[in-house]
């Protein structure tokens, strides 16, 4: 089996884990190489620590994710909330992608609530064609062909996200929550603070890890429906968030895996093809998504 090179490019040090943690783990289980890139340092994401303290702590959190999973994890030095699709950053992105030479890239869409997410997506989009242009950034050899580029799922509606492939992740969701658990400064501090629920976070490490997953989705053999997702939580993440793509896009799961698997799937991650990379075809889809 030929080893794939998988590159996930997110704006912040936890974006990749939340959106692609499951599929990253599935690639690793198959022996493929996975790298996460955070385009900014995440230094603005805290209510008590300074930028410098937050960035240093978040870098250590990515290192812990790398330690427990085997994912390579890079973090650029661009200040949080300051990612801009400049020519300088475009050249940096082209060189970075060429050096890793990925078969497939995952990133944000350009219609996102956060400017860092939008500009990260724009940098990947601007770099896409230039990856094969030898006279642009000649210090790094041009790639022979463009990688396939996939967008991670979101709920923004102009235009709406339309998945081309949805991957069941039931078998790796426990490990994905362990990845989220590494981002202590975010899932147990900053994100609860932003929604006014910091006081709900348990102090004990085991209790707060369970709190992160709760409420847990039902394991009663009945497929959840969209209305079932409307469950209040104390935080931004829970099993219900991990189940959302499986519920919304069950028909897409059925097209690839069959109705029986689709009905049984609790958790999934969904992706949409970007028209700026190579096409996802009948000939390469099973190679790029070998599960």
Secondary structure, DSSP 8 states (H G I E B T S, - for coil): ----EEEEEESSTTHHHHHHHHHHHHHHHTT-EEEEEEEE--TT--SSS-HHHHHHHHHHHHHHHHHHH--EEEEEEE-TT-----HHHHHHHHHHHHHHT-SEEEE--SS-SSHHHHHHHHHHHHHHHHTT-TTSSTTS---SS--EEEEE----BTTB---SEEEE-GGGHHHHHHHHHH-HHIIIIIHHHHTT-GGGS-SSHHHHHHHHH-S----SS----GGGG----SSS-SHHHHHHHHHHTHHHHHHHH-HHHHHH---EEEEEE-TTSB---TTTHHHHS--
